[in-house]
């Protein structure tokens, strides 16, 4: 049953979205607000910092490998 048909026949039981208003009223899953974006990209940001540090170390000639 499609969503429109379910609504017409009273079979739609999903609650309206009412969460995360403390951070941003427009925030949803995978949202673009600053809070969600920082949380979602934490691992990649740390990985980029580590890579940048390794490249700087390599450029100084401190790599013994």
Jmol script that loads the backbone (N, CA, C; Angstrom):
load data "model"
ATOM      1  N   UNK A   1       0.850  -1.169   0.000  1.00  0.00           N
ATOM      2  CA  UNK A   1       0.000   0.000   0.000  1.00  0.00           C
ATOM      3  C   UNK A   1       0.893   1.229   0.000  1.00  0.00           C
ATOM      4  N   UNK A   2       0.624   2.167  -0.917  1.00  0.00           N
ATOM      5  CA  UNK A   2       1.395   3.389  -0.998  1.00  0.00           C
ATOM      6  C   UNK A   2       1.083   4.330   0.154  1.00  0.00           C
ATOM      7  N   UNK A   3       1.954   5.290   0.381  1.00  0.00           N
ATOM      8  CA  UNK A   3       1.789   6.224   1.479  1.00  0.00           C
ATOM      9  C   UNK A   3       0.510   7.036   1.350  1.00  0.00           C
ATOM     10  N   UNK A   4       0.239   7.540   0.142  1.00  0.00           N
ATOM     11  CA  UNK A   4      -0.970   8.346  -0.058  1.00  0.00           C
ATOM     12  C   UNK A   4      -2.227   7.527   0.214  1.00  0.00           C
ATOM     13  N   UNK A   5      -2.230   6.302  -0.251  1.00  0.00           N
ATOM     14  CA  UNK A   5      -3.387   5.433  -0.052  1.00  0.00           C
ATOM     15  C   UNK A   5      -3.550   5.098   1.436  1.00  0.00           C
ATOM     16  N   UNK A   6      -2.454   4.880   2.137  1.00  0.00           N
ATOM     17  CA  UNK A   6      -2.507   4.579   3.557  1.00  0.00           C
ATOM     18  C   UNK A   6      -3.068   5.761   4.342  1.00  0.00           C
ATOM     19  N   UNK A   7      -2.680   6.969   3.961  1.00  0.00           N
ATOM     20  CA  UNK A   7      -3.179   8.161   4.642  1.00  0.00           C
ATOM     21  C   UNK A   7      -4.679   8.306   4.414  1.00  0.00           C
ATOM     22  N   UNK A   8      -5.124   8.106   3.178  1.00  0.00           N
ATOM     23  CA  UNK A   8      -6.551   8.220   2.847  1.00  0.00           C
ATOM     24  C   UNK A   8      -7.375   7.228   3.657  1.00  0.00           C
ATOM     25  N   UNK A   9      -6.903   6.010   3.811  1.00  0.00           N
ATOM     26  CA  UNK A   9      -7.661   4.966   4.489  1.00  0.00           C
ATOM     27  C   UNK A   9      -7.376   4.879   5.984  1.00  0.00           C
ATOM     28  N   UNK A  10      -6.594   5.816   6.522  1.00  0.00           N
ATOM     29  CA  UNK A  10      -6.350   5.848   7.960  1.00  0.00           C
ATOM     30  C   UNK A  10      -5.429   4.765   8.464  1.00  0.00           C
ATOM     31  N   UNK A  11      -4.549   4.253   7.626  1.00  0.00           N
ATOM     32  CA  UNK A  11      -3.638   3.180   8.025  1.00  0.00           C
ATOM     33  C   UNK A  11      -2.222   3.694   8.328  1.00  0.00           C
ATOM     34  N   UNK A  12      -2.011   4.980   8.249  1.00  0.00           N
ATOM     35  CA  UNK A  12      -0.689   5.554   8.484  1.00  0.00           C
ATOM     36  C   UNK A  12      -0.538   5.845   9.973  1.00  0.00           C
ATOM     37  N   UNK A  13       0.412   5.161  10.627  1.00  0.00           N
ATOM     38  CA  UNK A  13       0.563   5.276  12.070  1.00  0.00           C
ATOM     39  C   UNK A  13       1.864   5.951  12.485  1.00  0.00           C
ATOM     40  N   UNK A  14       2.650   6.425  11.545  1.00  0.00           N
ATOM     41  CA  UNK A  14       3.912   7.063  11.904  1.00  0.00           C
ATOM     42  C   UNK A  14       3.664   8.383  12.620  1.00  0.00           C
ATOM     43  N   UNK A  15       4.455   8.630  13.641  1.00  0.00           N
ATOM     44  CA  UNK A  15       4.329   9.882  14.373  1.00  0.00           C
ATOM     45  C   UNK A  15       5.091  10.974  13.638  1.00  0.00           C
ATOM     46  N   UNK A  16       4.630  12.204  13.706  1.00  0.00           N
ATOM     47  CA  UNK A  16       5.381  13.300  13.080  1.00  0.00           C
ATOM     48  C   UNK A  16       6.717  13.516  13.781  1.00  0.00           C
ATOM     49  N   UNK A  17       7.691  14.009  13.052  1.00  0.00           N
ATOM     50  CA  UNK A  17       9.022  14.240  13.589  1.00  0.00           C
ATOM     51  C   UNK A  17       8.982  15.371  14.605  1.00  0.00           C
ATOM     52  N   UNK A  18       9.508  15.118  15.811  1.00  0.00           N
ATOM     53  CA  UNK A  18       9.507  16.145  16.861  1.00  0.00           C
ATOM     54  C   UNK A  18      10.804  16.166  17.647  1.00  0.00           C
ATOM     55  N   UNK A  19      11.886  15.584  17.163  1.00  0.00           N
ATOM     56  CA  UNK A  19      13.109  15.473  17.962  1.00  0.00           C
ATOM     57  C   UNK A  19      14.187  16.468  17.603  1.00  0.00           C
ATOM     58  N   UNK A  20      15.223  16.533  18.418  1.00  0.00           N
ATOM     59  CA  UNK A  20      16.457  17.291  18.207  1.00  0.00           C
ATOM     60  C   UNK A  20      16.237  18.788  18.086  1.00  0.00           C
ATOM     61  N   UNK A  21      15.228  19.316  18.740  1.00  0.00           N
ATOM     62  CA  UNK A  21      14.984  20.753  18.654  1.00  0.00           C
ATOM     63  C   UNK A  21      15.969  21.542  19.495  1.00  0.00           C
ATOM     64  N   UNK A  22      16.641  20.878  20.423  1.00  0.00           N
ATOM     65  CA  UNK A  22      17.609  21.577  21.255  1.00  0.00           C
ATOM     66  C   UNK A  22      18.806  22.030  20.436  1.00  0.00           C
ATOM     67  N   UNK A  23      19.149  21.298  19.396  1.00  0.00           N
ATOM     68  CA  UNK A  23      20.300  21.638  18.567  1.00  0.00           C
ATOM     69  C   UNK A  23      19.860  22.472  17.377  1.00  0.00           C
ATOM     70  N   UNK A  24      18.972  21.943  16.587  1.00  0.00           N
ATOM     71  CA  UNK A  24      18.493  22.639  15.399  1.00  0.00           C
ATOM     72  C   UNK A  24      17.118  22.113  15.036  1.00  0.00           C
ATOM     73  N   UNK A  25      16.184  22.988  14.805  1.00  0.00           N
ATOM     74  CA  UNK A  25      14.823  22.585  14.492  1.00  0.00           C
ATOM     75  C   UNK A  25      14.769  21.840  13.154  1.00  0.00           C
ATOM     76  N   UNK A  26      15.675  22.127  12.256  1.00  0.00           N
ATOM     77  CA  UNK A  26      15.669  21.489  10.940  1.00  0.00           C
ATOM     78  C   UNK A  26      16.540  20.240  10.882  1.00  0.00           C
ATOM     79  N   UNK A  27      17.102  19.826  12.011  1.00  0.00           N
ATOM     80  CA  UNK A  27      18.021  18.699  12.033  1.00  0.00           C
ATOM     81  C   UNK A  27      17.277  17.376  11.868  1.00  0.00           C
ATOM     82  N   UNK A  28      17.776  16.531  10.988  1.00  0.00           N
ATOM     83  CA  UNK A  28      17.235  15.187  10.789  1.00  0.00           C
ATOM     84  C   UNK A  28      18.415  14.222  10.718  1.00  0.00           C
ATOM     85  N   UNK A  29      18.141  12.934  10.446  1.00  0.00           N
ATOM     86  CA  UNK A  29      19.226  11.970  10.283  1.00  0.00           C
ATOM     87  C   UNK A  29      20.138  12.410   9.150  1.00  0.00           C
ATOM     88  N   UNK A  30      21.411  12.315   9.359  1.00  0.00           N
ATOM     89  CA  UNK A  30      22.434  12.748   8.395  1.00  0.00           C
ATOM     90  C   UNK A  30      22.242  14.208   8.051  1.00  0.00           C
ATOM     91  N   UNK A  31      21.877  14.993   9.038  1.00  0.00           N
ATOM     92  CA  UNK A  31      21.573  16.403   8.831  1.00  0.00           C
ATOM     93  C   UNK A  31      22.796  17.234   8.520  1.00  0.00           C
ATOM     94  N   UNK A  32      22.541  18.423   8.071  1.00  0.00           N
ATOM     95  CA  UNK A  32      23.612  19.324   7.698  1.00  0.00           C
ATOM     96  C   UNK A  32      23.926  20.344   8.769  1.00  0.00           C
ATOM     97  N   UNK A  33      23.296  20.251   9.949  1.00  0.00           N
ATOM     98  CA  UNK A  33      23.617  21.218  10.998  1.00  0.00           C
ATOM     99  C   UNK A  33      25.037  20.932  11.497  1.00  0.00           C
ATOM    100  N   UNK A  34      25.637  21.931  12.075  1.00  0.00           N
ATOM    101  CA  UNK A  34      27.034  21.832  12.491  1.00  0.00           C
ATOM    102  C   UNK A  34      27.246  20.693  13.485  1.00  0.00           C
ATOM    103  N   UNK A  35      26.340  20.524  14.435  1.00  0.00           N
ATOM    104  CA  UNK A  35      26.466  19.495  15.467  1.00  0.00           C
ATOM    105  C   UNK A  35      26.504  18.099  14.845  1.00  0.00           C
ATOM    106  N   UNK A  36      25.526  17.798  13.997  1.00  0.00           N
ATOM    107  CA  UNK A  36      25.443  16.466  13.391  1.00  0.00           C
ATOM    108  C   UNK A  36      26.607  16.207  12.446  1.00  0.00           C
ATOM    109  N   UNK A  37      26.978  17.231  11.715  1.00  0.00           N
ATOM    110  CA  UNK A  37      28.072  17.067  10.756  1.00  0.00           C
ATOM    111  C   UNK A  37      29.381  16.761  11.473  1.00  0.00           C
ATOM    112  N   UNK A  38      29.668  17.449  12.586  1.00  0.00           N
ATOM    113  CA  UNK A  38      30.879  17.187  13.356  1.00  0.00           C
ATOM    114  C   UNK A  38      30.869  15.772  13.929  1.00  0.00           C
ATOM    115  N   UNK A  39      29.737  15.330  14.443  1.00  0.00           N
ATOM    116  CA  UNK A  39      29.648  13.985  15.002  1.00  0.00           C
ATOM    117  C   UNK A  39      29.803  12.925  13.924  1.00  0.00           C
ATOM    118  N   UNK A  40      29.202  13.165  12.763  1.00  0.00           N
ATOM    119  CA  UNK A  40      29.218  12.175  11.703  1.00  0.00           C
ATOM    120  C   UNK A  40      30.592  12.048  11.066  1.00  0.00           C
ATOM    121  N   UNK A  41      31.345  13.135  10.993  1.00  0.00           N
ATOM    122  CA  UNK A  41      32.630  13.120  10.302  1.00  0.00           C
ATOM    123  C   UNK A  41      33.827  13.041  11.247  1.00  0.00           C
ATOM    124  N   UNK A  42      33.612  12.687  12.498  1.00  0.00           N
ATOM    125  CA  UNK A  42      34.682  12.655  13.495  1.00  0.00           C
ATOM    126  C   UNK A  42      35.818  11.730  13.075  1.00  0.00           C
ATOM    127  N   UNK A  43      35.469  10.509  12.673  1.00  0.00           N
ATOM    128  CA  UNK A  43      36.491   9.515  12.321  1.00  0.00           C
ATOM    129  C   UNK A  43      37.344   9.990  11.144  1.00  0.00           C
ATOM    130  N   UNK A  44      36.704  10.569  10.134  1.00  0.00           N
ATOM    131  CA  UNK A  44      37.436  11.019   8.950  1.00  0.00           C
ATOM    132  C   UNK A  44      38.318  12.219   9.264  1.00  0.00           C
ATOM    133  N   UNK A  45      37.853  13.099  10.151  1.00  0.00           N
ATOM    134  CA  UNK A  45      38.656  14.254  10.538  1.00  0.00           C
ATOM    135  C   UNK A  45      39.915  13.800  11.268  1.00  0.00           C
ATOM    136  N   UNK A  46      39.775  12.837  12.192  1.00  0.00           N
ATOM    137  CA  UNK A  46      40.942  12.318  12.915  1.00  0.00           C
ATOM    138  C   UNK A  46      41.911  11.614  11.963  1.00  0.00           C
ATOM    139  N   UNK A  47      41.357  10.883  10.999  1.00  0.00           N
ATOM    140  CA  UNK A  47      42.199  10.188  10.027  1.00  0.00           C
ATOM    141  C   UNK A  47      42.982  11.183   9.175  1.00  0.00           C
ATOM    142  N   UNK A  48      42.340  12.275   8.768  1.00  0.00           N
ATOM    143  CA  UNK A  48      43.016  13.309   7.982  1.00  0.00           C
ATOM    144  C   UNK A  48      44.110  14.000   8.793  1.00  0.00           C
ATOM    145  N   UNK A  49      43.851  14.255  10.075  1.00  0.00           N
ATOM    146  CA  UNK A  49      44.871  14.859  10.931  1.00  0.00           C
ATOM    147  C   UNK A  49      46.088  13.946  11.050  1.00  0.00           C
ATOM    148  N   UNK A  50      45.847  12.654  11.216  1.00  0.00           N
ATOM    149  CA  UNK A  50      46.937  11.683  11.338  1.00  0.00           C
ATOM    150  C   UNK A  50      47.753  11.625  10.046  1.00  0.00           C
ATOM    151  N   UNK A  51      47.072  11.638   8.915  1.00  0.00           N
ATOM    152  CA  UNK A  51      47.752  11.606   7.624  1.00  0.00           C
ATOM    153  C   UNK A  51      48.587  12.864   7.409  1.00  0.00           C
ATOM    154  N   UNK A  52      48.036  14.020   7.775  1.00  0.00           N
ATOM    155  CA  UNK A  52      48.769  15.274   7.630  1.00  0.00           C
ATOM    156  C   UNK A  52      50.015  15.273   8.509  1.00  0.00           C
ATOM    157  N   UNK A  53      49.899  14.728   9.708  1.00  0.00           N
ATOM    158  CA  UNK A  53      51.044  14.650  10.607  1.00  0.00           C
ATOM    159  C   UNK A  53      52.117  13.718  10.033  1.00  0.00           C
ATOM    160  N   UNK A  54      51.704  12.597   9.469  1.00  0.00           N
ATOM    161  CA  UNK A  54      52.662  11.665   8.877  1.00  0.00           C
ATOM    162  C   UNK A  54      53.367  12.283   7.673  1.00  0.00           C
ATOM    163  N   UNK A  55      52.636  13.045   6.856  1.00  0.00           N
ATOM    164  CA  UNK A  55      53.252  13.703   5.702  1.00  0.00           C
ATOM    165  C   UNK A  55      54.243  14.782   6.135  1.00  0.00           C
ATOM    166  N   UNK A  56      53.904  15.537   7.184  1.00  0.00           N
ATOM    167  CA  UNK A  56      54.815  16.544   7.688  1.00  0.00           C
ATOM    168  C   UNK A  56      56.084  15.903   8.234  1.00  0.00           C
ATOM    169  N   UNK A  57      55.922  14.792   8.928  1.00  0.00           N
ATOM    170  CA  UNK A  57      57.056  14.066   9.471  1.00  0.00           C
ATOM    171  C   UNK A  57      57.945  13.527   8.344  1.00  0.00           C
ATOM    172  N   UNK A  58      57.314  13.024   7.294  1.00  0.00           N
ATOM    173  CA  UNK A  58      58.055  12.502   6.151  1.00  0.00           C
ATOM    174  C   UNK A  58      58.816  13.612   5.436  1.00  0.00           C
ATOM    175  N   UNK A  59      58.186  14.787   5.335  1.00  0.00           N
ATOM    176  CA  UNK A  59      58.830  15.916   4.654  1.00  0.00           C
ATOM    177  C   UNK A  59      60.064  16.395   5.426  1.00  0.00           C
ATOM    178  N   UNK A  60      60.055  16.245   6.758  1.00  0.00           N
ATOM    179  CA  UNK A  60      61.223  16.638   7.558  1.00  0.00           C
ATOM    180  C   UNK A  60      62.330  15.599   7.482  1.00  0.00           C
ATOM    181  N   UNK A  61      62.005  14.410   6.989  1.00  0.00           N
ATOM    182  CA  UNK A  61      63.019  13.363   6.892  1.00  0.00           C
ATOM    183  C   UNK A  61      63.107  12.509   8.150  1.00  0.00           C
ATOM    184  N   UNK A  62      62.079  12.522   8.971  1.00  0.00           N
ATOM    185  CA  UNK A  62      62.083  11.767  10.216  1.00  0.00           C
ATOM    186  C   UNK A  62      61.579  10.351  10.072  1.00  0.00           C
ATOM    187  N   UNK A  63      61.285   9.914   8.867  1.00  0.00           N
ATOM    188  CA  UNK A  63      60.753   8.567   8.658  1.00  0.00           C
ATOM    189  C   UNK A  63      61.910   7.595   8.524  1.00  0.00           C
ATOM    190  N   UNK A  64      61.959   6.583   9.386  1.00  0.00           N
ATOM    191  CA  UNK A  64      63.057   5.614   9.387  1.00  0.00           C
ATOM    192  C   UNK A  64      62.734   4.339   8.614  1.00  0.00           C
ATOM    193  N   UNK A  65      61.589   4.267   7.955  1.00  0.00           N
ATOM    194  CA  UNK A  65      61.172   3.040   7.258  1.00  0.00           C
ATOM    195  C   UNK A  65      61.921   2.856   6.001  1.00  0.00           C
TER     196      UNK A  65
END
end "model"
wireframe off; spacefill off
backbone 0.3
color backbone group
